[in-house]
């Protein structure tokens, strides 16, 4: 396949990024658009940020709660009617509700499980059948270094992100023969709004544990997504790509 053929295919492919208007999701959307994909960004909570993102990027935004299957189904149907079938799905939406387990409320547990892990089922279930029928699909689930090694005060978050890695491997086996690849990315500590809110002394200790000596950038994660969704990445499935500056290796 020539580079011209690849570019032509990208221009026809619709890519949906959940949690796509801020942080890592925002950079993934911008990278996808820059590579020629037709991009849509899902969001749920921050209307002002979504409106600003849509205005500045020219990327359409769609509001629904990825923790609710019925909302995902209706949202995907609306998006497909507007743009066409989703051929690339990036499950990036996620929240934190940190607390040690002996102080964690059931609501804190369930909210993180439903949004971070349940959303992967909800969204994949809404797009997987059409992908299988067309013989092409790319799914990338955003996990976390804390799903690989755990983190104090994050049993809910670590459980959800670890679950994403297992979900990815199982779904990859189901989609492989139908041209649908399913991979995960496990980011380390990335210079986002959430990480910048960490107290300075704590952040310095985190950076000291990263061999490359810096926080990650959202663009580092976006480049990983572009690699995994490429047409010629069809022999890569069921993998977890760790992008963490060497902080955790296994």
N, C-alpha and C positions, 0 to 999 in steps of 0.2 A: 504494500500500500504506500502510495506517495504521500508527502506532507500535505499536498493539495487535497487529496482524497480524505485524509484525516480531518483537516480543517472543515471540509464540507459536511462531514458527518457530525462534528461537534456542533456546528451551527444549527443543526436540526434537532439536537437532543435537549430535552427539558430536564433541568436539574432543580430539585427541591431541597432546601436546607432548613431544617427546623432550628428554632432559636437563632435565626439568621440575620438579625438586625443589629446585634451588638457583639463585642468581644471576638472570640474565635469564629463564631458563625458569620459575622460580618465580613471578616477577611476571606473566609471560604467563598462566600457569595461573590465578592469582588474578583477573586482569582478565577473563579469559574466564568464569570462574565468576560474577563480579560482574555480567557482562552477560547472564547467563541460560543460558549454554551448559552442556552436560553434559561435564565435563572429566575426562580421565585423564592422568596424568603417567608418562612412562617414565623409568627411571634404570638405572644399571649398577653403579656402584662403591661409593657411600656409603650403606650400609644404615641407619645411625643417622640421617643427615640425612633420608632418605626417610621413615622411620617418624615422625620429628618433624613433617615437612611434612604427611603424611597425617593425623596426629592433630590438628594445629592447623587445617588447612584443610578437612578433610572430603573431600578429593579423593583418589580411589583411585590407588594407585601400582602400576606393573607393572615388574618387573625383567627386562631382557634387554640383550644387547650389540648395539647398532645397527650395529656393524661386520660382523656376521655375518648373511647373508641368511636362513639357516635359523632363527636365533633371532628375527629380525624377523617372519618368517612365522608361527611358532608364537605369538609374543607378540600379534600383531594378531588372530589367530584366537581366542585366549583373551579378549582385550578385547572383540571383537565379540560373543562368546557372552555376556559379562557385561552389556554396555551397549548393543549395537546397532552398526550400521555406522558407520565413521569417515567423516564428511563434511568435517571440517576437520583438516588435518595441519600442524603447525608443526615443521619440522626444525631444532631448536635445538642438539642435542647436539654437543659439540666438545671437543677437547683441544689442548694445546700440548706440543711437545717441542723447545724452541728450541735452536739451535746454528748456527754459521756452517757453510756447506756443506762446507768442507774438513775440518770436524771432525764432521759429522753422520753417525751410523751409519745403515745401511740400515733398521734397525728403527725408528729415530726418524722417518724419512721415511714408511715404510709405515703406521705406527700412525696418524699424522695424516691421511694420505690416506684410509685405510680408515674412520676414525671420522668425519671431518669431511665428506668428499665421498662416499665409498662408501655412507655411511648414507642419503644423499639418494636414491640409486638403490634401495637396499634397501627403505626405507620407502615411497617413492612406488610402487614396483612392487607392493607388497602392498595398496595401496588404490586405485590408479588405475582398474582395470577396474570395480569396483563403483561408483565415482564416475561414470564414463562411462555406465554402464548406468542409473543413477538420474537422470542429466542435471543433476547438481549436485556441485560439489566446490570446496574452497578449500585451496590449498597455499601455505604461506609458508616459504621457506628463509632461514635466518639466515646471511648472509654476513659481511663485515667491511670496514671501511675499509682494512685491510691487504691485502685481496684486490683492492682498487682501485688502491692506490698502492705496494704492496710495503712490506716492513719488514726492516731489517737483522736477520740471525739467524733469519729465519722463512721460508726458501724453501719449506719443507713446508706451513706454515700458509697463507702467501700463495697458493701454488699451489692448495691445496684450496679456499680461499674464493673465489678467482678462478674456479675451475671451477664452483662453485655458481652464480655469476652466468650463465655460459654454459648450464649445465644448465637453469636457470630459463627462459631465453628459448626454448630448444628445446622443452621440455615444454609451455610455454604455447601454442605453436603447435599441438601435438598435441591439447590439451584444449579449445581455445577453442570449437570447434563443438559440443562436448558439455556445455557449461555448467560446465566445470572451469577455474578461473583459477589461475595459478601466478605468484607474485611473490616477490621477495626483499627483505630489509631488510639494509642494510649499516650496522651500528652503528659509531660512533666509540669513543673510550675511555669506558667506562662504569664507574661506581663499584661494582665487584664485588669479591669476595674476591681474585680473581686480580690485578686492577689495584691493589688496596690493598697487595699484596705487593711492588710495585715500590718500589725505594729512594726516599726522600723527595725527594732532589735531582733524580732522574730524572723523578719524577712532576710536580714543579714545572715542569720544562722542557716536559713534554707539555701541561700546562694552559696554559702561556704561548703555545702554538701554536693554541689553540682560541679562535676569535674571540668566542664568547659568554662565555668566561672561567671555565668550569667543566667538570668531568667530566659525562658523561651519567648519567642515572638509569635503572635497569632499567624503571621505569614509563614512561619516554619510548619505549622500544622496544615495550612492551606496548600502548601507545596506537596505535602504527603497525600492529601486528598486528590490533587490533580494526577499524581502518579498512579494511584490505585483505580481511578475511574477511567483511565485511558482505554480506548478500544483494544490496543495491543497489550493490555494488562490481563488478558483473559486466562493466563495460566497461574495467576495469583488469586487464591481464594482461601478463606478460612484462616487467614493470617492476622496477627496483631502487630502493627508497626509501632514500636516505641520511639517516641520523639521527646527525649527528656534530658539531653545534654550529658548522658552517661550516668545519671543519678541512680538508676536501677537497671541492672543487666541480668537477663536470665534467658 
